[in-house]
Amino acid sequence: MSTRVVTAHVPNDLAKRLDGLAARLDRPRGWVVKEAIAAYVALEQERHERTLEALAEVDKGETVDHADIETWATGLNKPAKRKRSA
């Protein structure tokens, strides 16, 4: 796998926390940074894909009426009814 150097300036307190994490994990700082970036990029990619899926649903008219959502949300505050044991 080819690699590329990427440089970033981070606040001192974040750099200190990064150093502490690397020491605690017994891993190089670069490994921790690479893992963090990979996780963030994957999360943002997932968010982007879900947003595109949601927009496609809206374009197809697959929506829920606001009043239906309000009714559902109001029901969340009510305690669930329990069945009596025989």
N, CA, C and O atoms as a GROMACS GRO file, in nm:
protein
  344
    1MET      N    1   0.085  -0.118   0.000
    1MET     CA    2   0.000   0.000   0.000
    1MET      C    3   0.090   0.124   0.000
    1MET      O    4   0.178   0.137   0.084
    2SER      N    5   0.066   0.211  -0.093
    2SER     CA    6   0.143   0.335  -0.094
    2SER      C    7   0.082   0.431   0.007
    2SER      O    8  -0.037   0.425   0.038
    3THR      N    9   0.166   0.518   0.057
    3THR     CA   10   0.120   0.613   0.158
    3THR      C   11   0.159   0.754   0.116
    3THR      O   12   0.239   0.774   0.024
    4ARG      N   13   0.101   0.851   0.186
    4ARG     CA   14   0.129   0.991   0.160
    4ARG      C   15   0.131   1.064   0.293
    4ARG      O   16   0.050   1.036   0.381
    5VAL      N   17   0.221   1.156   0.308
    5VAL     CA   18   0.230   1.235   0.431
    5VAL      C   19   0.126   1.345   0.425
    5VAL      O   20   0.114   1.417   0.326
    6VAL      N   21   0.050   1.357   0.535
    6VAL     CA   22  -0.050   1.462   0.550
    6VAL      C   23  -0.017   1.535   0.679
    6VAL      O   24   0.003   1.472   0.783
    7THR      N   25  -0.011   1.665   0.673
    7THR     CA   26   0.026   1.745   0.789
    7THR      C   27  -0.094   1.824   0.838
    7THR      O   28  -0.172   1.876   0.758
    8ALA      N   29  -0.107   1.834   0.968
    8ALA     CA   30  -0.216   1.914   1.026
    8ALA      C   31  -0.166   1.981   1.153
    8ALA      O   32  -0.089   1.923   1.230
    9HIS      N   33  -0.210   2.100   1.173
    9HIS     CA   34  -0.181   2.170   1.299
    9HIS      C   35  -0.299   2.146   1.391
    9HIS      O   36  -0.414   2.167   1.353
   10VAL      N   37  -0.270   2.101   1.513
   10VAL     CA   38  -0.376   2.075   1.611
   10VAL      C   39  -0.344   2.153   1.738
   10VAL      O   40  -0.228   2.184   1.765
   11PRO      N   41  -0.447   2.186   1.814
   11PRO     CA   42  -0.424   2.257   1.939
   11PRO      C   43  -0.335   2.174   2.033
   11PRO      O   44  -0.338   2.051   2.031
   12ASN      N   45  -0.257   2.243   2.116
   12ASN     CA   46  -0.165   2.175   2.207
   12ASN      C   47  -0.234   2.073   2.296
   12ASN      O   48  -0.182   1.964   2.318
   13ASP      N   49  -0.352   2.108   2.349
   13ASP     CA   50  -0.420   2.016   2.439
   13ASP      C   51  -0.460   1.888   2.366
   13ASP      O   52  -0.456   1.779   2.424
   14LEU      N   53  -0.499   1.899   2.240
   14LEU     CA   54  -0.534   1.780   2.163
   14LEU      C   55  -0.410   1.696   2.135
   14LEU      O   56  -0.416   1.573   2.141
   15ALA      N   57  -0.299   1.761   2.105
   15ALA     CA   58  -0.174   1.689   2.082
   15ALA      C   59  -0.131   1.613   2.208
   15ALA      O   60  -0.083   1.500   2.199
   16LYS      N   61  -0.147   1.675   2.324
   16LYS     CA   62  -0.112   1.608   2.449
   16LYS      C   63  -0.203   1.487   2.473
   16LYS      O   64  -0.156   1.382   2.517
   17ARG      N   65  -0.332   1.502   2.444
   17ARG     CA   66  -0.425   1.390   2.460
   17ARG      C   67  -0.390   1.279   2.362
   17ARG      O   68  -0.399   1.161   2.396
   18LEU      N   69  -0.351   1.316   2.241
   18LEU     CA   70  -0.309   1.218   2.141
   18LEU      C   71  -0.186   1.141   2.191
   18LEU      O   72  -0.180   1.019   2.180
   19ASP      N   73  -0.089   1.213   2.244
   19ASP     CA   74   0.030   1.148   2.297
   19ASP      C   75  -0.004   1.054   2.411
   19ASP      O   76   0.051   0.944   2.420
   20GLY      N   77  -0.095   1.096   2.499
   20GLY     CA   78  -0.136   1.010   2.610
   20GLY      C   79  -0.206   0.884   2.561
   20GLY      O   80  -0.183   0.775   2.614
   21LEU      N   81  -0.290   0.899   2.461
   21LEU     CA   82  -0.360   0.783   2.405
   21LEU      C   83  -0.262   0.687   2.340
   21LEU      O   84  -0.270   0.566   2.359
   22ALA      N   85  -0.169   0.741   2.263
   22ALA     CA   86  -0.068   0.656   2.198
   22ALA      C   87   0.013   0.580   2.302
   22ALA      O   88   0.042   0.462   2.285
   23ALA      N   89   0.050   0.647   2.409
   23ALA     CA   90   0.127   0.580   2.515
   23ALA      C   91   0.044   0.471   2.582
   23ALA      O   92   0.093   0.361   2.607
   24ARG      N   93  -0.081   0.502   2.611
   24ARG     CA   94  -0.169   0.406   2.677
   24ARG      C   95  -0.192   0.283   2.590
   24ARG      O   96  -0.199   0.170   2.640
   25LEU      N   97  -0.204   0.304   2.459
   25LEU     CA   98  -0.227   0.193   2.366
   25LEU      C   99  -0.096   0.125   2.325
   25LEU      O  100  -0.098   0.020   2.261
   26ASP      N  101   0.017   0.185   2.363
   26ASP     CA  102   0.149   0.135   2.325
   26ASP      C  103   0.160   0.127   2.172
   26ASP      O  104   0.207   0.028   2.117
   27ARG      N  105   0.114   0.233   2.108
   27ARG     CA  106   0.117   0.244   1.962
   27ARG      C  107   0.181   0.376   1.925
   27ARG      O  108   0.178   0.471   2.003
   28PRO      N  109   0.238   0.384   1.805
   28PRO     CA  110   0.294   0.513   1.761
   28PRO      C  111   0.183   0.616   1.741
   28PRO      O  112   0.069   0.581   1.711
   29ARG      N  113   0.217   0.741   1.759
   29ARG     CA  114   0.121   0.850   1.740
   29ARG      C  115   0.061   0.845   1.600
   29ARG      O  116  -0.059   0.867   1.584
   30GLY      N  117   0.142   0.818   1.500
   30GLY     CA  118   0.093   0.812   1.362
   30GLY      C  119  -0.013   0.705   1.343
   30GLY      O  120  -0.106   0.723   1.265
   31TRP      N  121   0.001   0.592   1.413
   31TRP     CA  122  -0.098   0.485   1.403
   31TRP      C  123  -0.232   0.533   1.459
   31TRP      O  124  -0.337   0.508   1.400
   32VAL      N  125  -0.228   0.602   1.573
   32VAL     CA  126  -0.350   0.652   1.635
   32VAL      C  127  -0.417   0.754   1.542
   32VAL      O  128  -0.539   0.751   1.523
   33VAL      N  129  -0.338   0.842   1.484
   33VAL     CA  130  -0.393   0.943   1.393
   33VAL      C  131  -0.456   0.875   1.273
   33VAL      O  132  -0.566   0.912   1.232
   34LYS      N  133  -0.388   0.777   1.215
   34LYS     CA  134  -0.440   0.705   1.098
   34LYS      C  135  -0.572   0.636   1.131
   34LYS      O  136  -0.666   0.641   1.052
   35GLU      N  137  -0.580   0.571   1.246
   35GLU     CA  138  -0.704   0.505   1.288
   35GLU      C  139  -0.818   0.605   1.307
   35GLU      O  140  -0.931   0.580   1.266
   36ALA      N  141  -0.785   0.718   1.370
   36ALA     CA  142  -0.888   0.820   1.394
   36ALA      C  143  -0.938   0.879   1.263
   36ALA      O  144  -1.059   0.898   1.246
   37ILE      N  145  -0.849   0.907   1.172
   37ILE     CA  146  -0.891   0.963   1.043
   37ILE      C  147  -0.974   0.862   0.966
   37ILE      O  148  -1.076   0.898   0.907
   38ALA      N  149  -0.932   0.736   0.965
   38ALA     CA  150  -1.006   0.633   0.894
   38ALA      C  151  -1.148   0.619   0.950
   38ALA      O  152  -1.244   0.606   0.874
   39ALA      N  153  -1.160   0.621   1.082
   39ALA     CA  154  -1.292   0.609   1.145
   39ALA      C  155  -1.379   0.730   1.111
   39ALA      O  156  -1.498   0.714   1.082
   40TYR      N  157  -1.322   0.849   1.115
   40TYR     CA  158  -1.398   0.970   1.085
   40TYR      C  159  -1.444   0.972   0.940
   40TYR      O  160  -1.559   1.005   0.911
   41VAL      N  161  -1.354   0.937   0.849
   41VAL     CA  162  -1.390   0.937   0.707
   41VAL      C  163  -1.499   0.834   0.680
   41VAL      O  164  -1.591   0.861   0.603
   42ALA      N  165  -1.490   0.717   0.741
   42ALA     CA  166  -1.593   0.614   0.724
   42ALA      C  167  -1.727   0.662   0.777
   42ALA      O  168  -1.830   0.642   0.713
   43LEU      N  169  -1.727   0.727   0.893
   43LEU     CA  170  -1.850   0.780   0.951
   43LEU      C  171  -1.913   0.885   0.861
   43LEU      O  172  -2.034   0.883   0.838
   44GLU      N  173  -1.833   0.976   0.811
   44GLU     CA  174  -1.885   1.080   0.724
   44GLU      C  175  -1.935   1.023   0.592
   44GLU      O  176  -2.034   1.072   0.537
   45GLN      N  177  -1.869   0.922   0.540
   45GLN     CA  178  -1.916   0.857   0.418
   45GLN      C  179  -2.052   0.792   0.440
   45GLN      O  180  -2.141   0.803   0.357
   46GLU      N  181  -2.066   0.725   0.555
   46GLU     CA  182  -2.195   0.662   0.589
   46GLU      C  183  -2.304   0.767   0.602
   46GLU      O  184  -2.414   0.747   0.552
   47ARG      N  185  -2.276   0.879   0.668
   47ARG     CA  186  -2.374   0.987   0.681
   47ARG      C  187  -2.415   1.041   0.544
   47ARG      O  188  -2.532   1.066   0.518
   48HIS      N  189  -2.317   1.059   0.458
   48HIS     CA  190  -2.344   1.111   0.324
   48HIS      C  191  -2.434   1.014   0.246
   48HIS      O  192  -2.530   1.056   0.181
   49GLU      N  193  -2.401   0.885   0.252
   49GLU     CA  194  -2.482   0.785   0.180
   49GLU      C  195  -2.624   0.781   0.234
   49GLU      O  196  -2.720   0.772   0.156
   50ARG      N  197  -2.640   0.787   0.366
   50ARG     CA  198  -2.775   0.787   0.424
   50ARG      C  199  -2.853   0.912   0.386
   50ARG      O  200  -2.974   0.906   0.366
   51THR      N  201  -2.784   1.024   0.378
   51THR     CA  202  -2.850   1.148   0.336
   51THR      C  203  -2.900   1.136   0.192
   51THR      O  204  -3.012   1.176   0.161
   52LEU      N  205  -2.816   1.081   0.105
   52LEU     CA  206  -2.857   1.063  -0.034
   52LEU      C  207  -2.975   0.967  -0.044
   52LEU      O  208  -3.067   0.989  -0.124
   53GLU      N  209  -2.973   0.860   0.035
   53GLU     CA  210  -3.085   0.765   0.036
   53GLU      C  211  -3.213   0.834   0.083
   53GLU      O  212  -3.320   0.814   0.024
   54ALA      N  213  -3.202   0.915   0.188
   54ALA     CA  214  -3.320   0.986   0.240
   54ALA      C  215  -3.375   1.084   0.138
   54ALA      O  216  -3.496   1.095   0.122
   55LEU      N  217  -3.287   1.154   0.070
   55LEU     CA  218  -3.333   1.249  -0.031
   55LEU      C  219  -3.400   1.178  -0.147
   55LEU      O  220  -3.497   1.229  -0.204
   56ALA      N  221  -3.350   1.060  -0.183
   56ALA     CA  222  -3.414   0.981  -0.289
   56ALA      C  223  -3.554   0.937  -0.246
   56ALA      O  224  -3.646   0.935  -0.328
   57GLU      N  225  -3.570   0.902  -0.118
   57GLU     CA  226  -3.702   0.864  -0.067
   57GLU      C  227  -3.798   0.982  -0.074
   57GLU      O  228  -3.914   0.966  -0.110
   58VAL      N  229  -3.749   1.100  -0.039
   58VAL     CA  230  -3.832   1.220  -0.046
   58VAL      C  231  -3.873   1.245  -0.191
   58VAL      O  232  -3.989   1.277  -0.218
   59ASP      N  233  -3.779   1.232  -0.283
   59ASP     CA  234  -3.810   1.252  -0.425
   59ASP      C  235  -3.917   1.155  -0.473
   59ASP      O  236  -3.995   1.189  -0.562
   60LYS      N  237  -3.922   1.034  -0.415
   60LYS     CA  238  -4.022   0.935  -0.453
   60LYS      C  239  -4.153   0.953  -0.376
   60LYS      O  240  -4.249   0.880  -0.397
   61GLY      N  241  -4.156   1.053  -0.287
   61GLY     CA  242  -4.278   1.078  -0.211
   61GLY      C  243  -4.292   0.990  -0.089
   61GLY      O  244  -4.400   0.984  -0.029
   62GLU      N  245  -4.186   0.922  -0.051
   62GLU     CA  246  -4.190   0.832   0.065
   62GLU      C  247  -4.158   0.912   0.191
   62GLU      O  248  -4.046   0.911   0.242
   63THR      N  249  -4.260   0.983   0.239
   63THR     CA  250  -4.243   1.067   0.358
   63THR      C  251  -4.349   1.032   0.461
   63THR      O  252  -4.444   0.960   0.432
   64VAL      N  253  -4.331   1.084   0.580
   64VAL     CA  254  -4.428   1.065   0.688
   64VAL      C  255  -4.480   1.203   0.725
   64VAL      O  256  -4.402   1.297   0.741
   65ASP      N  257  -4.610   1.214   0.740
   65ASP     CA  258  -4.673   1.341   0.774
   65ASP      C  259  -4.627   1.387   0.912
   65ASP      O  260  -4.613   1.306   1.004
   66HIS      N  261  -4.605   1.517   0.927
   66HIS     CA  262  -4.559   1.573   1.053
   66HIS      C  263  -4.656   1.542   1.168
   66HIS      O  264  -4.612   1.511   1.279
   67ALA      N  265  -4.783   1.550   1.143
   67ALA     CA  266  -4.882   1.522   1.247
   67ALA      C  267  -4.870   1.377   1.296
   67ALA      O  268  -4.887   1.350   1.414
   68ASP      N  269  -4.841   1.285   1.205
   68ASP     CA  270  -4.822   1.145   1.245
   68ASP      C  271  -4.701   1.129   1.337
   68ASP      O  272  -4.703   1.051   1.432
   69ILE      N  273  -4.597   1.203   1.307
   69ILE     CA  274  -4.477   1.198   1.392
   69ILE      C  275  -4.508   1.256   1.529
   69ILE      O  276  -4.465   1.201   1.630
   70GLU      N  277  -4.580   1.366   1.533
   70GLU     CA  278  -4.616   1.426   1.662
   70GLU      C  279  -4.699   1.329   1.746
   70GLU      O  280  -4.677   1.316   1.867
   71THR      N  281  -4.794   1.262   1.684
   71THR     CA  282  -4.877   1.164   1.755
   71THR      C  283  -4.791   1.052   1.810
   71THR      O  284  -4.806   1.012   1.925
   72TRP      N  285  -4.702   1.002   1.727
   72TRP     CA  286  -4.612   0.895   1.771
   72TRP      C  287  -4.524   0.941   1.887
   72TRP      O  288  -4.508   0.870   1.986
   73ALA      N  289  -4.466   1.062   1.875
   73ALA     CA  290  -4.377   1.113   1.978
   73ALA      C  291  -4.452   1.136   2.110
   73ALA      O  292  -4.397   1.109   2.217
   74THR      N  293  -4.573   1.183   2.102
   74THR     CA  294  -4.653   1.205   2.224
   74THR      C  295  -4.677   1.072   2.294
   74THR      O  296  -4.676   1.066   2.417
   75GLY      N  297  -4.698   0.968   2.219
   75GLY     CA  298  -4.720   0.836   2.277
   75GLY      C  299  -4.599   0.780   2.349
   75GLY      O  300  -4.613   0.689   2.430
   76LEU      N  301  -4.481   0.832   2.320
   76LEU     CA  302  -4.360   0.783   2.386
   76LEU      C  303  -4.358   0.819   2.534
   76LEU      O  304  -4.292   0.751   2.613
   77ASN      N  305  -4.428   0.924   2.573
   77ASN     CA  306  -4.429   0.968   2.712
   77ASN      C  307  -4.527   0.889   2.798
   77ASN      O  308  -4.523   0.898   2.921
   78LYS      N  309  -4.616   0.813   2.735
   78LYS     CA  310  -4.716   0.738   2.811
   78LYS      C  311  -4.658   0.604   2.854
   78LYS      O  312  -4.592   0.536   2.776
   79PRO      N  313  -4.683   0.565   2.980
   79PRO     CA  314  -4.633   0.434   3.024
   79PRO      C  315  -4.704   0.323   2.948
   79PRO      O  316  -4.822   0.332   2.918
   80ALA      N  317  -4.629   0.219   2.920
   80ALA     CA  318  -4.687   0.105   2.848
   80ALA      C  319  -4.785   0.032   2.936
   80ALA      O  320  -4.761   0.015   3.056
   81LYS      N  321  -4.895  -0.013   2.877
   81LYS     CA  322  -4.994  -0.089   2.952
   81LYS      C  323  -4.942  -0.232   2.969
   81LYS      O  324  -4.893  -0.293   2.875
   82ARG      N  325  -4.954  -0.283   3.092
   82ARG     CA  326  -4.910  -0.419   3.120
   82ARG      C  327  -5.029  -0.513   3.122
   82ARG      O  328  -5.136  -0.479   3.171
   83LYS      N  329  -5.008  -0.629   3.070
   83LYS     CA  330  -5.113  -0.731   3.075
   83LYS      C  331  -5.111  -0.794   3.214
   83LYS      O  332  -5.005  -0.818   3.272
   84ARG      N  333  -5.230  -0.821   3.263
   84ARG     CA  334  -5.240  -0.884   3.394
   84ARG      C  335  -5.213  -1.032   3.380
   84ARG      O  336  -5.254  -1.096   3.283
   85SER      N  337  -5.143  -1.086   3.477
   85SER     CA  338  -5.118  -1.230   3.478
   85SER      C  339  -5.244  -1.302   3.521
   85SER      O  340  -5.319  -1.253   3.605
   86ALA      N  341  -5.267  -1.419   3.464
   86ALA     CA  342  -5.387  -1.496   3.498
   86ALA      C  343  -5.368  -1.575   3.625
   86ALA      O  344  -5.460  -1.645   3.668
   0.00000   0.00000   0.00000
